[in-house]
Amino acid sequence: MSTTLQPPVADKYTAPRKPPEPAVTSTVAPREPRERLLSLDVFRGLTVAGMLLVNNPGTWSAIYPPLEHAEWNGWTPTDVVFPSFVWIVGLTLTLSFQKRMAAGATRADLLRQAFRRAAILFGLGLFLYGFPRFDLATWRILGVLQRIAICYLAGAAIWLMLMAPISAKTPATANGTGAPRP
């Protein structure tokens, strides 16, 4: 019994490839990729994952104790989700404001933007809490997003009044040592 080798049959994996199509040209200049703070992105992702776990523990009749808020004294991992979001807002606020001031934005521009963002967050929080009935008798005015909006606006105002004059005089640094960013 002899075996003869047959040439392979062309399929979608071994078939000759088509030549690439010509590239589409654009008149829009490509944007430079923005610098991202990887540690902040990871922390933000973990915080969102924690929020989803805390808000959707499976069955509400048998909740794993660390997924509940502490009664009054003490804390559980659930109790650090909101402060983590507020910390993220404060950190990104300073990074964003420093970058925008270096690009020539005024304190008035930044304060106007902060008012607008805080109003949007506050309104979105009201809308999400009220949806779908919008019963004003049971509407919670100070929900989570509303509190984040208030913290954002307060933090922005404090930073713009106290830190903006200092930040405008010193270049943004990569690690706080005074060395300019690359």
C-alpha positions as CSV (number, residue, x, y, z in Angstrom):
1,M,0.0,0.0,0.0
2,S,1.5,3.2,-1.1
3,T,0.5,6.7,-0.2
4,T,0.7,9.6,-2.5
5,L,0.8,13.1,-1.3
6,Q,-1.9,15.3,-2.8
7,P,-1.5,19.0,-3.1
8,P,-3.4,20.8,-0.4
9,V,-6.8,22.1,-1.3
10,A,-7.1,25.9,-1.0
11,D,-9.5,27.0,1.7
12,K,-10.1,30.3,3.4
13,Y,-6.9,29.9,5.4
14,T,-4.6,28.9,2.6
15,A,-6.1,30.7,-0.4
16,P,-4.0,33.4,-1.9
17,R,-4.7,36.7,-0.3
18,K,-6.1,39.7,-2.2
19,P,-3.9,42.7,-2.6
20,P,-4.7,45.4,0.0
21,E,-7.1,48.0,-1.1
22,P,-5.7,51.5,-1.4
23,A,-5.8,53.6,1.8
24,V,-8.4,56.2,2.2
25,T,-6.9,59.6,2.5
26,S,-8.3,62.1,4.9
27,T,-7.9,65.9,5.2
28,V,-8.3,65.7,9.0
29,A,-5.1,65.6,10.8
30,P,-4.7,62.6,13.1
31,R,-5.0,63.4,16.8
32,E,-2.2,62.6,19.1
33,P,-3.1,59.9,21.6
34,R,-3.9,61.4,25.0
35,E,-1.7,60.6,27.9
36,R,-3.5,58.3,30.3
37,L,-2.6,57.6,33.9
38,L,-2.9,53.8,33.8
39,S,-3.1,53.4,37.6
40,L,-6.1,55.8,37.7
41,D,-7.8,53.8,34.9
42,V,-7.3,50.6,36.7
43,F,-8.6,52.1,40.0
44,R,-11.6,53.5,38.2
45,G,-12.3,50.1,36.6
46,L,-12.0,48.3,40.0
47,T,-14.3,50.9,41.6
48,V,-17.0,50.5,38.9
49,A,-16.7,46.7,39.3
50,G,-17.1,47.1,43.0
51,M,-20.1,49.4,42.5
52,L,-21.8,46.8,40.2
53,L,-21.1,44.0,42.7
54,V,-22.5,46.0,45.6
55,N,-25.6,47.2,43.8
56,N,-26.4,43.8,42.3
57,P,-25.4,41.1,44.9
58,G,-27.6,38.5,43.3
59,T,-30.4,37.8,45.7
60,W,-31.3,40.6,48.2
61,S,-32.6,38.0,50.7
62,A,-29.2,36.4,51.3
63,I,-26.4,39.1,50.9
64,Y,-22.8,38.3,51.6
65,P,-22.1,40.4,54.7
66,P,-19.2,42.4,53.2
67,L,-21.5,43.6,50.4
68,E,-23.8,45.4,52.9
69,H,-23.1,48.8,54.5
70,A,-21.9,48.8,58.1
71,E,-24.7,49.6,60.5
72,W,-23.1,52.6,62.1
73,N,-19.6,52.0,63.4
74,G,-17.0,50.2,61.4
75,W,-16.9,49.7,57.6
76,T,-17.2,47.1,54.9
77,P,-15.7,47.1,51.4
78,T,-19.1,48.5,50.3
79,D,-18.4,51.7,52.3
80,V,-15.4,52.6,50.2
81,V,-17.1,52.7,46.8
82,F,-18.5,56.2,47.0
83,P,-15.3,57.8,48.6
84,S,-13.3,56.1,45.8
85,F,-15.4,57.8,43.2
86,V,-15.0,61.2,44.9
87,W,-11.3,60.7,45.1
88,I,-11.2,59.9,41.4
89,V,-13.1,63.0,40.6
90,G,-10.8,65.1,42.7
91,L,-7.7,63.7,41.1
92,T,-8.9,64.0,37.6
93,L,-10.1,67.5,38.3
94,T,-6.6,68.7,39.2
95,L,-5.0,66.9,36.2
96,S,-7.5,68.3,33.8
97,F,-7.4,71.8,35.1
98,Q,-3.6,71.9,35.1
99,K,-3.5,70.8,31.5
100,R,-6.2,73.3,30.4
101,M,-4.5,76.2,32.2
102,A,-1.2,75.3,30.5
103,A,-3.1,75.5,27.2
104,G,-4.3,79.0,28.1
105,A,-7.7,78.5,29.7
106,T,-8.7,81.1,32.3
107,R,-10.0,80.4,35.8
108,A,-13.4,81.8,34.7
109,D,-13.5,79.4,31.8
110,L,-12.7,76.5,34.1
111,L,-15.2,77.6,36.7
112,R,-17.9,77.9,34.0
113,Q,-17.1,74.4,32.8
114,A,-17.2,73.1,36.4
115,F,-20.7,74.7,36.9
116,R,-21.9,73.1,33.7
117,R,-20.6,69.7,34.5
118,A,-21.9,69.8,38.0
119,A,-25.3,70.9,36.8
120,I,-25.4,68.0,34.2
121,L,-24.4,65.5,36.9
122,F,-26.9,66.8,39.3
123,G,-29.7,66.8,36.7
124,L,-28.8,63.3,35.5
125,G,-28.9,62.1,39.1
126,L,-32.3,63.6,39.6
127,F,-33.5,62.1,36.3
128,L,-32.2,58.6,37.1
129,Y,-33.6,58.6,40.6
130,G,-37.0,59.7,39.4
131,F,-37.3,57.6,36.3
132,P,-39.9,56.3,35.4
133,R,-42.6,57.7,37.8
134,F,-41.1,61.0,38.8
135,D,-43.1,61.1,42.0
136,L,-41.9,64.3,43.7
137,A,-43.2,63.1,47.1
138,T,-40.6,60.3,47.2
139,W,-37.9,61.9,45.1
140,R,-34.4,61.8,46.7
141,I,-32.8,65.1,46.0
142,L,-29.3,64.2,47.3
143,G,-28.6,60.9,45.6
144,V,-25.1,59.6,44.8
145,L,-24.6,61.6,41.5
146,Q,-25.9,64.7,43.1
147,R,-23.4,64.4,45.9
148,I,-20.6,63.8,43.4
149,A,-21.7,66.9,41.5
150,I,-21.6,69.0,44.7
151,C,-18.1,67.6,45.6
152,Y,-16.9,68.3,42.1
153,L,-18.1,71.9,42.1
154,A,-16.7,72.5,45.6
155,G,-13.4,70.9,44.7
156,A,-13.2,72.9,41.5
157,A,-13.9,76.2,43.2
158,I,-11.3,75.5,46.0
159,W,-8.7,74.4,43.5
160,L,-9.3,77.4,41.2
161,M,-9.1,79.9,44.1
162,L,-6.2,78.4,46.0
163,M,-4.1,76.2,43.6
164,A,-4.6,77.8,40.2
165,P,-2.3,80.8,40.9
166,I,0.4,78.4,42.0
167,S,-0.1,76.0,39.1
168,A,0.0,78.8,36.6
169,K,3.5,79.8,37.7
170,T,5.0,76.3,37.8
171,P,5.2,73.9,34.9
172,A,3.2,70.6,35.1
173,T,5.6,67.9,36.3
174,A,5.5,64.2,35.7
175,N,6.4,63.1,39.2
176,G,6.2,66.2,41.4
177,T,10.0,66.7,41.4
178,G,10.0,69.8,39.4
179,A,11.3,68.1,36.3
180,P,9.2,69.0,33.2
181,R,7.2,66.3,31.5
182,P,8.8,64.7,28.5
